[in-house]
Amino acid sequence: MIVGLSQADFMSHNRVTAEDWAKANIEWELLYSIGVDHQQNVKQLEMYANMLAGLVQQYEGVHSVRWRVKDPHHLMEKIVRKRGEANEKYNDISIENYWLKVTDLIGVRALHLFKAEALMIHGSILKDLSVVDVEKPILYKREGDKVSEVEFPPQEFEHRDHKSGYRSIHYILKAQPQKREIYTELQIRTIFEEGWSEIDHRVRYPNFYPDEMVGVFLNIFNRLAGQADEMGSFVQGLAKHIAEKNAEVVKAREEKHESVEAMDQMVSDLEGKTQANDKAEETIQKLKDELSRMKRLNASEGRGLLGWTDLFGASESLSTLGDAWRQAHELGLSKAHVGSTVDSLLQAALSSANKPETKSKTLPKSKRLATTRKRFPNDDNQN
C-alpha cells in the first residue's frame, strides 16, 4: 500500500541509498502523489491488460502470454532510478503527465518457442495494434549477438545492445482504457530468454543488487539461455529436414512401385506379342510349304488350272492359301508383321498361273466359276 508510506520506508523497502536519492533530485511529495494516483487506477488498467493479452494469445506463433500492471512501489523506484541516470524524459515528470512519460504502466509479454516465430508475431502486431509511430520497435540483444538485418531491417527495428544482455523485442502501443491516453509496452521473447530474464530481474531489480559474483553467474546464465535458443532453432530445422527427406523416400518408393507395375505390364504385352509372332511364323511357314508344292506341280508335265493337274489339286491348294491368309487377318497381321514373305508367295502363285498350260481337263465354265467363288466368297478382302 502507498497510502501513509514515508520516504524512509520507501527507501528502505526499495534499497534506495541516500546517494541515489540525491542524484534523483525529486521532492518526496511529488513522488508520493504519483504513487497514490497510479494505485487508484490499477483496477481499470488490469481490465485493459487482460483484454489485450487475450487478443495477442490468438496470434500464430505465440505460446503463452503474461501481463501485469506496474506495482506503485516499482513505479516510484523507476522514477528515482531514471532521474538518477539523468534521463531527460523524466526531468519534468509530474502527476499530470507521468502516464505519458512511463510507457510500461501496462506490460504484456508474448512468449514463443522458436526464434523464427518472432517475425510471424511481428506481422500480427503491426496488422492489429496501434504501434506508436514516433518510436520504432526496439530489438534488444546481447553484445556480440548476430542478428540478421534482412529479417530485422534497421529501417523497421532499432537495434540496441542491452547492458544486462536481454534479448527481446519491445513495442510501445497506444491505449485509452479510460479518459487518459496511455502507453502499453508489449514484449516478445523466447521461453528460454524469459526464464533467464525473470531470474535476473528477481535478483537484480528493483533493488540495485550490485554483487559482482552474482553478476558473473547471471552472465553465464545469459549465455546458456542464448545457446538453448540456438539449439531450439537447430532442432526445429533438423526436424523439418528429416520430415522432407522422409517424404522424398516415400515418394521414391511409390515411384518405384509404379515403375515395377509398368514393367510388369510391358512384360505381359511383350509375351502377348511373342505369341502373336509365333502364330505369324506358323502362317508364313504354311504359305512357304504351299508355294513349294505349287512349284513341284508346275514342274510336272500336266498344267491345268493355275498350274495344277486337276480341279481337286487346284481347289485344295487355293483352300490352303485362303485359310492361311484369313488366319493372318484374324491375328491382326499386316505386311508389317509378316514382312514381304507372304506378298512374294502370292506373287509366285500368280506367276505360276500365267505360265503356258499343258494337258488339262477342261471343266465347263459355270462349274469353274462356282468352284472358285465357293473358295473365295469375298475376293476384295484377300489383298
Summary of the structure (lengths in Angstrom):
residues: 383
radius of gyration: 51.0
end to end distance: 116.6
largest distance: 153.8
contacts: 1038
relative contact order: 0.07
helix: 61%
strand: 10%
